[in-house]
Amino acid sequence: MPYVTVMMVVGWLIAAPSLVVGEEASGAGPLLAPPWSELRTNLPPTTQFLHDPPAIERFLDALDGSPPNWTVIHGPDGTGHDERLFALNRQRDQLREGRAALTQTVTFLWAGILSAYDAAKGGFRVAIGPKVIQTRWGLVRFKADGLPSELVALPPTELRESLSVRVAGGEKMEIDIAMTGRLIPEESIIYDFAHEDHGRGMVMPVVRVERIDYLMR
């Protein structure tokens, strides 16, 4: 797949096992198996699923029109690019005001790893981190606002024992984390350069998360 996964632990969960769409996302929910039909059914019908480069590019096209000229913004040696980035972000914040895509419900994916099984909660603690996706806009990394401090994935009953054995044995059990919400109006998109390569442009949509789903790969 056309992305690089970067893992970072964000915490563990003590919460009810159902997912609720609202002001604050629940950190607990079922671990869904492909083809993720339950997720599609439960998401709002107008939600855009931003899971691959074409879907992300269409969303950014509707939101901001066209990609920045990263070469010009960076300059031949990077001198002064901070000021140019600041001007770019301010300009685009103003231009996207009132556009329908700004209030669109979206679902994006982060990467996850099942950690220790918690028998008291009936689920696996989860370590998660963002995916960095290559697009014609540059690298795209979704920023999640309002994440619960603790997360747990509740496996299907028939898979609980086998997954527990595999995780306890040290197997790296990777999953996807589907996060649903809306862009934060005051800082909906952040344009920057990748820390590892300052010449590579990065687009960071900032989404206030209202719902979290755990998806088996």
Buried (B, 14 or more C-beta within 10 A) or exposed (E): EEBBBEBEEBBBBEBEBEBEBEEEBBBBBBBBBEEBEEBEEBBEEEBBBBBBBEBBBEBBBBBBEEBBEBEEBBEEEEEEBEEBBEEBBEEBBEEBEEBEBBEBBBBBBBBBBBBEBBEEBBBBBBBBBBBBBEBEBBBBBBBBEBBBEBBBBBBEEEEBEEBBEBBEEEEEBEBBBBBBBBBBEEBBBBBBBBEEEEEBBBBBBBBBBBBBBBBBE
